[in-house]
């Protein structure tokens, strides 16, 4: 569900990242891979497709994928909650993240 600006939330993006990492067999991926996969899993809003004000080479939704790592110390972030780990150039799912996806799918 989009936020007040009509954008897919970082929480929603994080859930999709968990799904991708759970499904991909290795449990980790680069941001480039995640961005490619996410665009095929959700319908992006017009606001998601706007160019980022702070990262002019990215759309807003792509920035939100990278924000998972950038905001890792913020309460509620999937890294701070122990569901994901920041790796060089991407993200990795943890066992807690795997349990969350499995519970959601059950």
LINCOR-V365033 format. One record per helix or strand of 3 or more residues. SS is the DSSP state (hx for helix, st for strand). FROM is the first residue (numbers start at 1). TO is the last residue. Records with the same first field share a line. If there is no record, write none. Layout:
BEGIN
SS->FROM-TO  FROM-TO
END
This chain:
BEGIN
hx->10-23  31-38  60-70  95-105
st->28-30  84-87  90-93
END
